[in-house]
Amino acid sequence: MQNGARTVETDKMLEDPEKPKEIWTDYVWADTEVEAMQKCQIKAQEATVEGKALVKLIGQPKKVGKGKRYECQFEGEIYDT
């Protein structure tokens, strides 16, 4: 599957301003900040598709410690599973 096709699908989703939002953290392993950003954006797209609600990456990924682990923060609508 091409990332371009997935981006077009998620861009069509509209945010419901009346739905409550939640913020959560997840982690990725990356060699650079650019790679971390790409991996965090992919996680946001996957969460959008799975939850059928728009999920956005908030800010830049933050390096955790001295290793290759980065913290991503996301915001999305709360949805029923």
Secondary structure by P-SEA (a helix, b strand, c coil): ccaaaaaaaaaaccccccbbbbbbbbbbbbccaaaaaaaaaaaaaaaaaaacbbbbbcccccccccccbbbbbbbbccccc
